[in-house]
Amino acid sequence: MSLVTDRRKFLQTTAVTGLGYWVAGGVEAAVSKSPNDQIQLGCIGVGGKGQSDVANVAKYGKIYALCDVDTSIREGMEKAYKTEHNFTDYREMLDKLGDRIDAVTISVPDHNHAVMAAKAMKMGKHVHCQKPLTHSIWEARRLSEIAREAGRAILDVYGRDDFAVSRKSDNSPLTEADQVAHGIISRALAKLDATLPILSEESAPADHAERRQWQRYWLVDPLDGTKEFLKRNGEFTVNIALIDEHRAVLGAVYAPVLDRMYFGHVALGAWRSDAAGAPKPIAVRDAGSPLRVVGSRSHPTPELAAYRRELTNAITQVSAAVDASGFHSELWSYELRNGRVVPVRYGSGSDVQLWSTTDLSVGYARRNRR
């Protein structure tokens, strides 16, 4: 008996196969087909779990196109299914064959699920996607709540004069606030997903050979900017990220003194929230003028100094007072006006004394905190 099914039976049959998520597209396909036509499938990710997913859906339709960035894996599947349409870029596959593919399978690293599934569904395709379909915005907000809770505990210590300070093996400082925040974050993340390991700045790391096998884990710096915490300049943050296949897909950065939260989701976007205000979407600006260069206040490097010297042909040179996380409190731009470098202040809290006049390659400012 033939296993080839028609469009009418397809979803009825696959709904009980336990293959994963089947999601119906919300837009009509470009070309309407009879309910009795054979299903044509496009498969994204055909190695590992993708190989078994292709084999399963092949029972109910025709494998019309294959897509995988690993051509050696894909070529083996091409021979097995005799496909004429094969791609390394899923966007090209969907754009070229959008009117000929009825359904799509997605069997790739998790951080790509939402983007690929969204494109296919917008084109009216049924989508089979391995779990999770997406990390939800709820998870991003939950990370923000955890970071804020840790931030409150940090400020409790920050307001005292008697907190404990020790030294780590690399001689960097470790405060009571680092340890308290680490405990709060670790316990909360374990409740959020107990299966994921946690790599924290303040915990003993797992063996490197073990960490190399991690596909997904939490990356945490409970108090990023301990030196700034000790200087009491307020320039420190709480950082939490979910790493999936070596890429941050979800995260939150909280500045306790400012009560400012940044949080983001790889597929949904990024937001900034000040105090109790509503989150506002943020985005990276296009490179332009003035050019802004960000560096660390406590960890200046020869590489940054060399890079600044290379900006001799730029109209504007910039210095930023930031901590290692990229959080800045003061930003100065140096502009060439009438043959002289003039400082333009973007932030506040410092006086600037200009040390050079016309040579942008060595122009810098001395900061005097009031």
C-alpha positions in Angstrom: 0.0 0.0 0.0 1.4 3.4 -0.9 2.2 5.8 1.9 2.0 8.9 -0.3 -0.9 11.1 1.1 -2.8 14.0 -0.2 -3.0 17.5 1.3 -6.3 16.7 3.1 -4.9 13.8 5.0 -1.5 15.3 5.6 -2.2 17.3 8.8 -4.6 14.7 10.1 -1.9 12.1 9.9 1.1 14.0 11.1 -0.8 15.5 14.0 -0.6 12.1 15.8 2.9 11.1 14.7 4.7 12.9 17.6 7.2 14.5 15.2 7.2 17.9 16.9 5.3 21.2 16.4 3.1 21.5 13.3 2.0 25.1 12.9 -0.4 26.2 10.3 0.6 29.2 8.2 -1.7 32.2 8.4 -1.5 33.3 4.8 -2.8 31.6 1.7 -0.2 30.0 -0.5 0.7 31.8 -3.8 -0.8 29.0 -5.9 -3.9 27.3 -4.8 -3.9 23.5 -5.1 -6.5 20.8 -5.0 -7.0 19.1 -1.7 -6.0 15.9 -3.4 -2.7 17.1 -4.7 0.5 15.5 -3.3 2.2 17.4 -0.5 5.6 19.0 -1.5 8.0 19.5 1.3 11.0 21.7 1.9 13.4 20.6 4.6 15.8 23.0 6.4 18.5 21.2 8.3 18.9 17.6 7.2 21.7 16.2 9.4 21.4 14.6 12.8 17.8 15.0 14.0 17.0 16.6 10.7 17.8 13.4 8.9 15.1 11.5 10.9 12.7 14.4 10.5 13.1 14.2 6.7 12.6 10.4 6.8 9.4 10.8 8.8 7.7 13.4 6.7 8.8 11.6 3.5 6.2 9.0 4.4 3.4 11.5 3.8 4.6 13.6 0.9 7.4 14.4 -1.6 10.7 15.8 -0.5 10.8 18.6 -3.0 13.8 20.7 -1.7 16.6 20.3 0.8 18.6 23.0 2.6 21.6 22.7 4.8 24.7 24.8 5.3 26.8 21.6 5.4 27.0 20.5 1.8 28.6 17.2 2.6 25.6 16.1 4.7 23.1 17.6 2.3 24.6 15.8 -0.8 24.1 12.4 0.9 20.4 13.3 1.4 20.1 14.6 -2.2 21.1 11.2 -3.4 18.7 9.4 -1.1 15.7 11.5 -2.0 16.7 12.4 -5.6 16.0 16.1 -5.0 16.6 18.6 -7.8 16.2 21.7 -5.6 19.0 22.0 -3.0 20.2 25.0 -1.1 22.6 26.3 1.6 20.4 29.3 2.4 16.8 28.8 3.6 15.8 32.2 2.4 16.8 31.4 -1.1 14.9 28.2 -1.0 11.7 29.9 0.3 12.0 32.8 -2.1 12.5 30.6 -5.2 10.1 27.8 -4.4 7.5 29.6 -2.3 4.8 28.8 -4.8 5.7 25.1 -5.0 6.3 24.1 -1.4 3.4 23.3 0.9 5.1 22.6 4.2 8.6 23.1 5.7 10.5 21.2 8.3 13.0 23.1 10.5 15.7 21.0 12.3 18.5 23.4 13.1 20.0 25.0 16.2 17.4 26.5 18.5 18.3 30.2 18.0 17.3 30.0 14.3 13.9 28.4 14.9 11.8 31.5 15.3 13.3 33.5 12.4 12.9 30.6 9.9 9.5 29.5 11.1 8.2 33.1 11.0 9.3 33.5 7.3 7.7 30.3 6.2 4.5 30.9 8.1 4.2 34.4 6.6 4.4 32.8 3.2 1.4 30.5 4.1 3.4 27.3 4.7 2.7 24.7 7.4 5.8 24.4 9.6 7.2 21.5 11.5 9.8 22.9 13.9 11.8 21.2 16.6 11.3 22.5 20.1 11.5 25.2 21.2 9.6 27.1 18.5 10.9 30.2 20.1 12.2 31.5 23.5 9.3 33.6 24.6 9.3 37.3 25.5 8.1 36.1 28.9 11.6 34.5 29.4 13.3 37.8 28.5 11.1 39.6 31.0 11.8 36.9 33.6 15.5 37.4 33.2 14.9 41.2 33.7 13.1 40.4 37.0 16.0 38.2 38.2 18.6 40.8 37.3 16.6 43.5 39.1 16.3 41.3 42.2 20.1 40.8 42.2 20.5 44.5 41.6 18.5 45.4 44.7 20.7 43.0 46.8 23.8 44.7 45.3 22.6 48.1 46.3 21.9 46.9 49.9 25.7 46.1 50.1 26.6 49.3 48.2 25.0 51.5 50.8 27.1 50.1 53.6 30.7 50.8 54.6 31.5 47.4 56.2 31.1 44.9 53.4 33.6 42.2 52.9 36.2 42.2 50.1 38.5 39.4 49.1 40.8 38.5 46.2 40.4 35.9 43.5 43.2 33.8 42.1 43.9 36.5 39.4 44.0 39.2 42.1 40.8 40.8 40.9 38.4 41.9 43.7 35.5 39.8 45.0 32.9 41.6 47.2 30.1 40.4 49.3 27.8 41.9 46.7 29.2 39.7 43.9 28.5 36.6 46.0 25.0 37.6 47.1 24.0 38.4 43.6 25.5 35.2 42.3 23.4 33.2 44.8 20.1 35.0 43.9 20.7 34.6 40.1 21.8 30.9 40.3 18.7 29.9 42.4 16.3 31.7 40.2 17.8 30.3 36.9 17.6 26.8 38.3 13.9 27.3 38.9 13.5 28.7 35.4 15.2 25.6 33.8 16.9 23.1 36.0 18.4 21.3 33.1 20.7 24.1 31.9 24.2 24.5 33.4 25.3 27.9 34.7 28.6 29.5 33.9 29.1 32.3 36.3 31.9 34.8 36.9 31.7 33.9 40.6 31.4 30.1 40.5 34.0 27.4 39.9 33.8 26.6 36.2 33.2 23.1 35.0 36.1 21.3 33.3 36.8 22.7 29.8 36.3 19.4 28.1 32.8 19.2 29.7 32.0 22.8 28.8 32.8 22.2 25.2 29.9 19.7 25.1 27.4 22.3 26.3 24.9 23.2 23.6 23.0 25.6 25.8 23.7 27.2 29.1 23.3 30.4 31.2 26.2 32.9 31.1 26.2 35.2 34.1 28.3 38.0 35.6 26.5 38.9 38.8 28.3 42.1 39.2 30.2 43.3 36.1 32.4 46.2 37.2 33.5 45.3 40.7 36.3 47.9 40.6 33.7 50.5 39.8 31.6 49.2 42.6 34.5 49.7 45.0 35.2 53.2 43.6 31.5 53.9 44.3 30.9 55.6 40.9 27.8 53.6 40.1 29.1 52.2 36.9 28.4 48.5 37.3 25.8 46.1 35.9 24.2 42.7 36.4 24.5 40.6 33.2 22.6 37.4 32.3 22.4 35.6 29.0 21.2 32.4 27.5 23.8 30.9 25.2 22.6 28.5 22.5 25.1 27.0 20.0 27.8 29.6 21.0 25.4 32.5 20.5 23.5 34.7 22.9 19.8 34.3 22.1 18.3 35.9 25.2 19.6 38.3 27.8 19.3 41.1 30.3 21.7 43.9 31.5 20.7 45.9 34.5 22.4 49.0 35.9 21.2 49.1 39.6 22.2 52.7 40.4 20.4 54.1 37.4 17.5 51.5 37.7 17.9 51.0 34.0 17.3 47.6 32.3 18.2 46.4 28.8 16.8 43.1 27.7 16.5 41.4 24.4 15.5 38.3 22.4 17.4 37.3 19.2 14.2 37.0 17.1 12.0 39.6 18.8 14.2 42.6 19.4 15.7 44.6 22.3 14.3 47.1 24.8 15.3 49.6 27.4 13.3 50.2 30.5 14.0 53.1 33.0 12.8 52.7 36.6 9.1 51.8 36.4 8.7 53.1 32.9 7.3 51.0 30.0 10.0 49.2 27.9 11.0 51.1 24.7 12.4 49.3 21.7 16.1 50.0 20.9 18.3 49.2 17.9 21.9 49.7 16.8 22.3 52.9 14.9 23.9 53.0 11.5 27.6 53.9 11.5 28.1 57.6 10.7 29.3 60.9 12.1 30.4 61.4 14.8 32.2 58.1 15.0 32.0 56.7 18.6 34.6 54.5 20.1 33.8 52.7 23.3 36.5 51.5 25.8 36.9 50.4 29.4 37.7 52.8 32.2 39.4 50.2 34.4 40.8 48.0 31.7 42.4 50.1 29.0 44.2 48.1 26.3 47.1 48.8 23.9 44.8 47.6 21.1 42.3 50.4 21.9 45.0 53.0 22.0 46.4 51.8 18.6 42.9 51.9 17.1 42.4 55.4 18.2 45.7 56.4 16.6 44.5 55.0 13.4 41.6 57.4 13.3 43.8 60.3 12.0 41.7 60.8 9.0 38.4 60.9 10.8 36.5 64.2 11.4 35.5 63.1 14.9 37.3 61.1 17.6 35.5 59.8 20.6 36.4 58.6 24.1 33.9 56.9 26.4 34.0 56.3 30.1 32.7 52.7 30.4 33.1 49.6 32.3 33.9 46.2 30.8 30.3 45.5 30.0 30.0 48.5 27.6 27.8 50.5 30.0 28.8 54.2 29.9 28.1 57.1 32.1 30.0 59.8 30.3 30.7 60.3 26.6 32.9 62.9 25.0 33.4 63.7 21.3 36.3 65.6 19.9 35.5 67.7 16.9 37.9 69.5 14.6 36.9 73.1 14.5 39.0 75.8 12.8 42.1 73.7 13.0 41.7 72.9 16.7 40.2 69.9 18.5 37.3 71.0 20.6 35.6 68.7 23.2 31.9 68.3 23.1 30.3 66.7 26.1 27.5 64.1 25.7 27.4 63.0 29.3 28.0 64.8 32.6 30.0 64.7 35.8 33.5 65.7 34.7 35.7 68.5 33.6 37.9 68.1 30.5 41.3 69.5 30.0 42.5 69.2 26.3 46.0 67.9 26.0 46.4 68.1 22.2 45.3 70.8 19.7 45.1 69.7 16.1 46.4 66.1 16.0 43.4 63.9 16.2 45.7 60.8 16.5 46.8 61.8 20.0 43.9 63.9 21.2 42.5 62.9 24.6 41.1 64.4 27.7 41.9 64.3 31.4 38.9 63.6 33.6 38.5 65.4 36.9 35.5 64.2 38.9 33.9 66.8 41.0 
